[in-house]
Amino acid sequence: MHHARQIQKFRTDGKTASPERLIVLLYERLGRDLDEACAAIEAGEAERRHTALLHAQEIIEELSYAVNTDIWPEGEGLIALYDYLLDLLVRANIQADLVPIAEASKTVNDLAEAWRAAYVELATTSTANDPAASAV
């Protein structure tokens, strides 16, 4: 049942979200996980911190796996950045330290904003180039 709710979150108007939208949603969830980890550290809740940071690491791993360097060789730099974020989150989890999470959060927020802007641009361009969409 839990998985059904997660899948439903990634549906919009009865259709599955585009890959671009899914990336934006993953970044948004990643940001919430980092916020949750910070709150857990401040509250001294080790299990909650651990759960939030592990989920954040899973998201980063999935984002990293999605980079296709055969199509985009420059993606190696993004993969290296994802590896760095993983290192920060592992350190934050082991040391219950807010500093690496703050650094990761800044980078994640910057990346999320870039993906949001790209998604809006793509959606705008797609709509502008689709006569059926403009007629609606």
N, C-alpha and C positions, 0 to 999 in steps of 0.2 A: 504494500500500500504506500509506503514512504517513497519508493521509486516512482510510483505513478504520479505522486504530487510533484516530484522533482521534474519529471518529464513535462508535466502540464505547465510548469513555470516557463519552459522553453518553447511554448506554443503561443502564437499570436493570431487572433482571429481565425482559429481553427487550422492554421497552417504551421508547420514547423519553422522556427526562426531560421533565417539565413545564416550561413557560416560566419559572416561578418558580425551579425547581431549576437551570435553565440559568443564570439570573442569579447564583445563589449559586456555581455552578461557575466562571463567568467571573471573579467577584471573587476566588475562591481562586487561580485561575491568575494573575490580575493581581498578587496578593500575592507569588506565587512569582517572577514576572518581576522585580518590584522587588527582592526579595531577591537574585536572580541578578545584577541590575545592580550592586547594592552590592558583592557579592563580586567582580565583575569589576573595578570601580573600585579596590578594595583590592588586587587582584592585578595591576593595571596592564594589563588585557586589554581594549583598546579595541574590538575587533571583537565580543567577547562582550557588553560593555556596550551597544554599539550595537544588537545583535540583541535583547537582552532589553528595552531601552527602546522599540525600535520595536514589538515585539510588545505591550508594555504599552499603547502609544499606540493600536494597532489595537483592542485590547479596549475602551479608554475610548471610542473613536469609535463602536464598535458599541453600547455601552451608551447613549451619547448619542442615536444614531439610533433606539433603541428607545423613547425617551420620547415618548409621544403627547400633545402639548399640546392637541389637539382634545378629548381625553377628560379630561385633567388639566392645565388651564392653569397650575397652580402648578409644573408640571414645568419651566418656564422657569428656575427657580432651580437645579434639578438639572443642567440643561444648562449653565448658567453655571459651576457647580462642576466639571463635567466639562471645560469649556474651560480653567478654571484649572489643573486637574490636567495637562492636555495641555501647557500653558505650562511648568509645573514640570518635566515630563519632557523637553521639548525643551531647556530650560536645563541640566538635569542631563546630558544627552547631549553638548551642545556644550562644556560646561565640565568634564566628567568630575567632577561635584560631588555629594557625598553629601547635602548639606543639602537641596536640593529633593526628593530621593528620600525622605528622612526625613519631610519635611512631607507629601508625597503619600501615603506609606505610612500615616501616622496617619489621614488622611482616608479612604483606601481601607479600612483596618481598621475604622473606625467605620461606614462604609457597609456593608461586608460583614457586620458583626455585626447591623446593622439588617435587612438582607435575610434573614439566617439566621433571626432571630427571627420575621420576617413569614412566612417559608416554614414554619417549625415551627407557628406559629399557624394558618396556612391548612391545613396537612396535618392538624392536630388537629381543626379545625373541620369539614373535609371528611369525615374519618373518623367523627366524632361524628354528623354529619347523614346518613350513608349506612348504612342498616340492614344492607345486605349486607356492608359492610366490618366492622361490629361483630360479625357472626356468624362471621367467620373466626377 
